[in-house]
Amino acid sequence: MRCVICHCEPRNRRGKAAGKVNCKNMKQDCPVPACPRATLLPGHCCHTCPKALPGPPEKSSEPPFDTFEYFQDKEDELDKPYNDRSYLSSEGLARDDARTEFVALLTSGPEPWHPTSSAVAKARFTLLRSYLLFSISYERLGRPSRVRFSDPEGNVLFEHPVQKSAAPEDGMLCGMWRTVSKANVQLLRGEQLRVSLVTRAQPSGEVHGHILKHRALFAETFGAILTSSDPAHLGAGGMAMLTLSDAENNLHFILMARGLLEPGAGGEESPWVPLRVRILHQGRTLREVRANITVEDPDFAEVLSDLSARELQWLVQGQLRIVAETEGRHARQLAGTITARRGCDTIQSVLCGADALLPTKTGAVGSAKLALHENGTLQYQVRVVGTASEVVGVTLETKPRRKNKRNVLFDMTPSYKDGLAQGSWQSPSARDAHMLLQNELFLNVATKDWAEGELRGQVISLPYSGLLARYTEMPVPLAGQLVSPPVGSGAGGHAWLSLDEHCHLHYEIAVAGLGRPADGTVSAHLHGVAELGELGTRPHQHKRLLKGFYGTEAQGVVKDLDADLLQHLAQGTAFLQVSTKAHPRGEMRGWVHIPNRCQAGGARLAPGEAELSEGSKARDAEQLKKDPNSCFFEGQHRAHGTRWAPDYDKKCSICSCQKRTVICDPILCQPLNCSRQVHPEELCCPVCEEKKTEQEELKLERARDSSEGCYFDGDKTWRGSGTRWHPVVPPFGLIKCAICTCKGTTGEVHCEKVQCPRLTCANPVRASPSDCCKQCPAPEKSVPELADSMQADGPRACRFGRRWYLNNESWHPSVPPFGEMKCILCWCVSGETHCQRQECPPAACASPARRDNPCCAKCRAPDAPPEKVHDAPAEAWSR
C-alpha cells in the first residue's frame, strides 16, 4: 500500500510509555489536476498532467526537493524470486524517526558579529537518538580548536575540542555531541541553535551559522563550498547541494548564500536582485541560469536538464565549478568546485550468505571498506573468509532488474589474491557515485559452487562514531567458519577494535543476515551478545561480555579488561564472538590482534609510542605554557585534567592538574579479601598472592554480565549482585563513611552514608584514623590515643601534609618541590596549624645581604659582590 503512510505516535498512559499507530491515505491530499486528461504514472499516488510546454520560471513557494523522484517505489521492476529482504534505501534511512538530518552554512557575518574573515564552512548534522553527529568541511580557515554550540541568547551549551587525527582528510573535522538534552533537542528541531568554529585567532568564533533542517540533505550526493572571488570581501560565502534524478540525467541543485546581497541592494522600487548562476569547466561556461532573489530569501533552487556524458564525467571527477554572481552597482561573486559529497561516515559492507540472491548457509563472510575521493576514484578493500569453494568473482553491482540478469558495474576479481581484493576504480560514472552515496549498490562474491554468488552485501554508510580505527584499519571479519566447531550460518559481521592510551577497549560491531521476523530464534530484532575471549586449552576461562544489542550494530567501551585478556590481545590469540538464540555458543567469530603493553588497572604505552610521546612533549611545551588552565609543578608544565605520579613519591602518591591548581594525594590501599597477601616492591599496596579458584572466576564472570552485576567506576571493578562494600573514590581513596550496594536487577550502584551508632560513653575514640565511626574506649584506657586527635574533634593534634603533629609542637614545613622552608616556622595550637615567616629587624643600608642568617638580611661591605636570593612565601597563614 504505497499510497498509505503510517506514523507511530508516542503517548503516556497511566505513567507507562505506549504508542499509537495513525495511518493516512495520501490520495486524499492530491491536488486537483488543472488539465482535463490527467494520468496516473507508475509508482505515483496522484494524477498528474502531461508534460507542459516550458514557460516563464516561477519562484515556487513549496520547499525545494519536495518534487524529487526519490519517493517512487524502487521495486516495481524487480523480480520477486530474488532475495530482496536486505535492501535499505536512502529514503528509508532519511525517514527514520530516530535519525534527522540538519545543515548549517558558516560565515564570518552577519550581525551581531562584524565580518573579520573570508572563511566559509559547511556543516552536516545527524541527530541519532540522543547523539548529534557532525561533519564540517571548511575553506580559507586554519585548523579550528573547538566547535561551539550556543542558544539564541549566546549561551554556550556545548564545546567539542578538535583533535588532529579525528578526520578522514584535511579541511574537514568530525565530532559528536553525546546525550543532547531534551531541551536542546527542541532548540535544534526549532532551528534555534547556532554553531561556531573557534580558532586561536578568533576565540569568540571565526565563522558562525544557524543549524537548519533541510529536505535536500538526504538526497545530496554532490556538493560545493563557495567563497568570495574577492578575498577582501569579508563575511560572504555559500554552499551548493546537488543530486541526480533517478531516471534521467538531470542535475538538481540548491544554492544557499550569505553576504551575496547587501541590505537595500534591490533599491526602493523593487526588492528583487538579478542572480546569474553558471557551471564552468576550465573557465568555459557549460550551463547558465538566471533568476531574481531578495535579501530576505537569497536561496535558489534549479534543475539542469539532460547533462551530456562528458558533463557527467567532469562532475564526478571534480572538474566542474559553480559560480553565483549578482549584477549592477553592488556586484558580488561566489565560486566553488563541485565534488562528491564529503563526510565522516564510513562506506562499508558486510557480505553474508543470507543476503545472497539465492541464500546460502556456508558460514562464510565478506568484509568491505570503500572510500570515494574528490577526483572520482573509488578505493576498495574486500576481505573474504571461509567460502565453501574457490572464489571466482568479486563484483560491485546494482540491484538486478530481471531474473538471472545481474547488473555488474565493476569487476574487482583481477585484484583478488589470498582472500583480499584491494585497489581502486579509476572511472566510475556520476550515476555510479550517486548510487553509492544513496546506499543503492551491492558487493557480490561468486564461488565455484555458487556461480550466482555465495555472499552478497549492501554497501551502506556507517554513521560517525568517534572510533578512529575505522579510518586506518580494516575491520575484523566475523564468520561462522571460525567458530569452534564451525557453524554453517548464513549470517556474518565485522568489527573495529582499538585500545586507547588508558588501555580502555573501544569496539564497534556490524552484523548482517541474523534472521528475519519469520525465524523462530530471532524475532523482529537481533537479540545477540558479543563477547571477547582468547583461544587456548581453556578458551572460556577469560571472557568479557561487551554488549547485548538490538538491530545490526553495537558499540561501546570496556574499561576494566584483566591482564590475561590484554596479554592475549597483544599475542593475537583473542577472539570476538557473536552469539544468538539459535547458536548460544557462538554463531560467528573473528580473531583479534592489538599490540599493547597494557596491564590491568593501569595504562602502558604500546611499542613505539614512548618515543613519540617524548617527542610530542617537546612540541607541546610551548603550547602548554600559553594555556591559562595548565599547571607548573616540579619544573614541568602539565595540561588541565592530567594525572601523574610526582617525583617526590612516584609509588604512593598521585597528582592531578585542575585549572592551574595541583592536587596531590596519597594512595589509600583497599582492604583485600584473601588469606595470603604479598607486597611487591614496585607497588604501593599489597595484593593477593593466591590465584582465584574456578568458583571465584565463575562468580566474577557472572557479575560482569550487566544483568547480574555492577561496574563501579571508582575502583574500576565489577561486583556481584547484592554485594556491599566501602567505595574507593580517586583521589580521596577508600571512603569508610559510605557503603555501596550493587542492585543486580538494574546494574545500578547505590551508595549511602554510614549511620554511626549512638554511644553512651563520655569520651568516644576512633580505633583507626581512617575509621568513620567512633567507639567507646576500653575501661582501662585513660588517655585518648593520637588516632582520636587526628579527627580534630577538640583541642587535639594537627595534620600538615602527610604528617601529624601534637598540640604545641613546632616544625619547619616541607613544601614540594622547594623542600624544607627553614625561614618559616609552624606550630600546632588546639588542632589548628599556624605558620609564620621568621621576623627580621629592618636593615639600615640600601643593599642588605644574607650571610650568617639566610632568612634575615644584614648590611654588607661596599666591595662585596651582590648575592642572588630566592625569597620564600612571606605571608603568615593558618590552616
Buried (B, 14 or more C-beta within 10 A) or exposed (E): EEBEBEEEEEEEEEEEEEEEEEEEEBEEEBEEBEEEEBEEEEBBBBBBEEEEEEEEEEEEEEEBBEEBBBBBBBBEEBBEEBBBEBBEBBBEBBEEEEBBBBBBBBBBBEEEBEBBBBBBBBBBBBBBEBBBBBBBBBBBBBBBBBBBBBBEEEEEBBBBEBEEEBBBEEBBBBBBBEEBEEEBBEBBBEEBBBBBBBBEEBEEBBBBBBBBBBBBBBBBBBBBBBBBEEEEBBBBBBBBBBBBBBEEBBBBBBBBBBBBBEEEBBEEEEBBBEBBBBBBBEEEEBBEBEBBBBBEEBEBBBBBEEBEEEBBBBBBBBBBBBBBBBEEEEEBBBBBBBBBBBBBBBBBBBBBBBBBBBBBBBBBBBBBBBBBBBEBBBBBBBBBBBBBEEBBBBBBBBBBEEEEEBEEBBBBEEBBEEBBBBBEBEEBBBBBBBBBBBBBBBBBBBBEEBEBBBBBBBBBBBBBBBBBBBBEBBBBBBBBBBBEEBBEBBBBBBBBBBBEEEBBBBBBBBBBBBBEEEEEEBEEEBBBBBBBBBBBEEBEBBBBBBBBBEEBBBBEEBEBBBEBBBBBBBBBBBBBBBBBBBBEEBBBBBBBEBEBBBEBEEBEBBEEBEEEEEEEEEEEEEEBEEBEEBBEBEEEBBEBEEEBBBBEBEEBBBBBBEEEEBEBBBBBBBEEEEEEEEEEEEEBBBEEEEEEEEEEEEBBBBBBBBEBBBBBEBBBBBBBBEBEBBBBBBBEBBBBEBBBBBEBEEBEBEBEEEEEEEEEEEBBBBEEBBBBBBBEBEEEEEEBBEBBBBBBBEEBBBBBEEEBBEBEEEBEBBEBEEEEBEBBBBBBEEBEBBBBBEEBEEBEEEEBBBEEEEBBBBEBEEEEEEEEEEEEEEEEEEE
